[in-house]
Each structure stands twice: as structure tokens, then as C-alpha cells.
């Protein structure tokens, strides 16, 4: 038992992140972090907060916001005791994985909240692909490779009404603007994995192994990727973002079953809905699905 305890302690120490190493990684040339050439001149100002254990990095980010912290605040946890994915699903957050949250102040219509998730996921996937790491997107918020989950995004927002103090998941039916947002990111690196998951470490091609050696490197890639997705959307507009997102969509052209009727995933609408081409009684139609209304599952 004592030998096992020491082994676990040593494993925890091997995964301990260091703030100065994260900052060093963030200061590397942007192209080494997978940033698109047109966005390499951007130099984001980030305030990094690292904790050994948190219930949730998103929860801690909201607490810092209530204390007066602003956009650019980053919360990182070595592990989470109550991590959550979309729709309240448990996100296993053992040491060795990346668990971070970034505070943004986008001032966008709440109906565009899902686009913030799409932009974040696309930006991170783009950074990985630019480093020859084969990561694609599973609508709306997952990073995948060969049908296995690499990571995921959880976006929470607060409206611009002063009386609003409780963060909550995006509700497209609301009419107010999003004043503050926390984008949570979980990425597998050296943590224990379920059967349907895979880690970035396992996906590294030989040329990338010299650039991506540590969890701090993955942190820098994820943060710069997340921000490049956000800036790309703000600069190029929704149409360009959705087109770029679709190019990385792993399920494009995939056959699905909707209420017993066959369909094919056709893409993503400008509102961020999944579009499915349906055939019923020899009639072709297009249906639109919001997050949570259709499940695409995994290959394993």
C-alpha cells in the first residue's frame, strides 16, 4: 500500500504545472503554437492562475470575475473534483490532463453563444492541425481524432444586466447580450482515458515531438488556439467561421437516423445548428438541430 501511495504521489508531481513554464511556452513564436500566419501579430495579455485542485475551473473563473478580474483571466487546475462537460455530464479530470478556463467579454447576442463555442473548438483544432497533429471537430464542442475524443469545450455566459450574477449555460431563446463568458477547455495529455478517448501525446507525429513536450506546451497551444478562433470570428465574420468550421467537421457526410428516418449530416447553419439532409417518402428536406437535440456518438 505504501509503495502504491508513493507511486501515485510521484505521478502527481510529474504532472505539476508551473506558471513560469506556461508563460515561457506562450512567449514562443506564434507559428510554433499553430497560430495562423494572419494572426501571429496578436499578443494577448493573459493573467494565469494555477491551482493544484479545484471543483471546476469554470466555477473558479466566475469567482474571480466577481472579485473584479477581467477578460484574459486564465484558470488552470492540475485536477478537478467536479468537472462538467456539456449538458451536465461528468468530465473525468485526473492529473495529467489539461483543465483550463478563459474569461472573455464578447458583447454578442446570446443567440450567438453557440458560435463562441464553435470558434473556440475550431481555433484549437486549427492550432493542432497546423502542427501536424490530426485533430478534427465533432459538432458542436468536441475535439476528436479517428472517432475518439481528444477534448471538449464548455461555454458559460452572463448577460449584461447588472442584476445577473449567476452563470448558466447558453439559452438561445434569451434576447439579451452576452457581457461575460467563461470558456472551459479539457484536453487529454497524460491522464487515464476511457475507451472512447485518445490523448494528444498519442497523436504526436515525429516532427511535433520537439515542439510539444509538456502539459505547459499543450496549454499554450490551447490558449493561443482558443483566442485565434475568437479573433478569426470577430475579424472574418460568421460566414467565414462556419465555412472554416465545416472543413474540420469529422461527421460531414455521415449517415444518421432521426426518428427512424435516414439522413446525412450536411453541415452547420450560420446560427451554429447542425444541418441534416433527410429523405422521407422520397422527399428530400433539410432539418436543423440545436445542441442537445441530436446525438452523433463516437465510433467506439
C-alpha positions, 0 to 999 in steps of 0.5 A, a space after each residue: 500500500 505504501 509503495 502504491 501511495 508513493 507511486 501515485 504521489 510521484 505521478 502527481 508531481 510529474 504532472 505539476 504545472 508551473 506558471 513560469 513554464 506556461 508563460 515561457 511556452 506562450 512567449 514562443 513564436 506564434 507559428 510554433 503554437 499553430 497560430 495562423 500566419 494572419 494572426 501571429 501579430 496578436 499578443 494577448 495579455 493573459 493573467 494565469 492562475 494555477 491551482 493544484 485542485 479545484 471543483 471546476 475551473 469554470 466555477 473558479 473563473 466566475 469567482 474571480 470575475 466577481 472579485 473584479 478580474 477581467 477578460 484574459 483571466 486564465 484558470 488552470 487546475 492540475 485536477 478537478 473534483 467536479 468537472 462538467 462537460 456539456 449538458 451536465 455530464 461528468 468530465 473525468 479530470 485526473 492529473 495529467 490532463 489539461 483543465 483550463 478556463 478563459 474569461 472573455 467579454 464578447 458583447 454578442 447576442 446570446 443567440 450567438 453563444 453557440 458560435 463562441 463555442 464553435 470558434 473556440 473548438 475550431 481555433 484549437 483544432 486549427 492550432 493542432 492541425 497546423 502542427 501536424 497533429 490530426 485533430 478534427 471537430 465533432 459538432 458542436 464542442 468536441 475535439 476528436 481524432 479517428 472517432 475518439 475524443 481528444 477534448 471538449 469545450 464548455 461555454 458559460 455566459 452572463 448577460 449584461 444586466 447588472 442584476 445577473 450574477 449567476 452563470 448558466 449555460 447558453 439559452 438561445 431563446 434569451 434576447 439579451 447580450 452576452 457581457 461575460 463568458 467563461 470558456 472551459 477547455 479539457 484536453 487529454 495529455 497524460 491522464 487515464 482515458 476511457 475507451 472512447 478517448 485518445 490523448 494528444 501525446 498519442 497523436 504526436 507525429 515525429 516532427 511535433 515531438 520537439 515542439 510539444 513536450 509538456 502539459 505547459 506546451 499543450 496549454 499554450 497551444 490551447 490558449 493561443 488556439 482558443 483566442 485565434 478562433 475568437 479573433 478569426 470570428 470577430 475579424 472574418 465574420 460568421 460566414 467565414 467561421 462556419 465555412 472554416 468550421 465545416 472543413 474540420 467537421 469529422 461527421 460531414 457526410 455521415 449517415 444518421 437516423 432521426 426518428 427512424 428516418 435516414 439522413 446525412 449530416 450536411 453541415 452547420 447553419 450560420 446560427 451554429 445548428 447542425 444541418 441534416 439532409 433527410 429523405 422521407 417518402 422520397 422527399 428530400 428536406 433539410 432539418 436543423 438541430 440545436 445542441 442537445 437535440 441530436 446525438 452523433 456518438 463516437 465510433 467506439 
